[in-house]
Amino acid sequence: MKLVSWNVNGLRACVNKGFYDYFKEADADIFCVQETKLQEGQISLELGEEYEQYWNYAQKKGYSGTAVFTRIKPLSVRYGMEENEEPEGRLVILEYAEFYLVNVYTPNAKRDLTRLDYRLEWEDRFRSFLMELDGRKPVIVCGDLNVAHREIDLKNPKSNEGNSGFTLEERGKMTQLLESGFVDTFRHFYPDRENVYSWWSYMPKVRERNVGWRIDYFLASARLTPYLADAKIDCHIMGSDHCPVILEIKPDFSSPNG
């Protein structure tokens, strides 16, 4: 099974920058996107009859938004942590026989950190929500988590200390989440790999010089680790200021609840 996650930073723009080519090339069983930045009816994606599409639109136009395109029919779908209520369109949760898939676009603390308090409160609710799901069956979380967890996860950690996405508070929330029974799948396979990032500023020459951050993740319930085959980051794929991240699961994957 192959899962892909990509913050497209405006899906309509990304469609004009090679989205379909990558979607076809990736040939994923489940393909998740974040920051779609559109409303219902503003795009009609032709992905083939084998893919079902599930969208969560933000109430605010041109903002946030998530979607999942899946070949595997889910048992159930919900949008948001509570009563399907997610005004910023940040979550799509699909239940499958063996696991829950949670596609998330985590709130940004903003450059001046004016949204940091909200971000930290959201993180606590999100962790509790994931732990509740994990009590029923394993969970796979993917998306833009808007945090570089460790110094190895960004090019210039010293100069970015305290900046949005690399505050001690945000990094601490990621540590709490992992210590609650989840695995950063990329670091599971590549604990010491450097200079591999998933987001780059649009400032001139930044991506060319690979001055990036790894803020897009696949996390998985720890008991899924025997079933993980690989985790990858397609750094060469353009079309957004983020690149796609990938999780591959072994063909013999079956319910590990026991």
JONOR-V144217 format. One record per backbone hydrogen bond with DSSP energy under -1.0 kcal/mol. NH is the residue of the N-H (numbers start at 1). CO is the residue of the C=O. Records with the same first field share a line. If there is no record, write none. Layout:
NH: CO / CO
This chain:
3: 247
4: 30
5: 245
6: 32
8: 34
10: 35
11: 36
14: 10
15: 11
17: 14
19: 14
22: 18
23: 19
24: 20
25: 21
26: 22
27: 23
29: 2
30: 2
31: 69
32: 4
33: 67
34: 6
35: 65
36: 65
37: 64
42: 39
47: 45
51: 48
52: 70
54: 68
56: 66
59: 87
65: 88
66: 56
67: 33
68: 54
69: 31
70: 52
71: 29
75: 95
76: 95
78: 93
85: 82
89: 86
92: 103
93: 78
94: 101
95: 76
96: 99
100: 138
101: 94
102: 140
103: 92
104: 142
105: 90
106: 144
113: 110
115: 109
116: 113
119: 115
120: 116
121: 117
122: 118
123: 119
124: 120
125: 121
126: 122
127: 123
128: 124
129: 125
130: 126
131: 127
132: 128
133: 129
134: 130
135: 131
136: 133
137: 133
140: 100
141: 219
142: 102
143: 217
145: 215
148: 165
153: 150
154: 151
155: 212
162: 166
163: 160
166: 163
171: 167
172: 168
173: 169
174: 170
175: 171
176: 172
177: 173
178: 174
179: 175
181: 178
182: 178
183: 220
185: 218
188: 184
189: 185
190: 186
198: 213
199: 213
200: 241
206: 203
209: 205
210: 207
211: 206
212: 210
213: 199
214: 153
217: 143
219: 141
220: 183
221: 139
222: 181
224: 221
225: 222
227: 224
228: 225
229: 248
230: 248
232: 246
234: 244
235: 233
237: 234
243: 198
245: 5
246: 232
247: 3
248: 230
249: 1
250: 227
253: 250
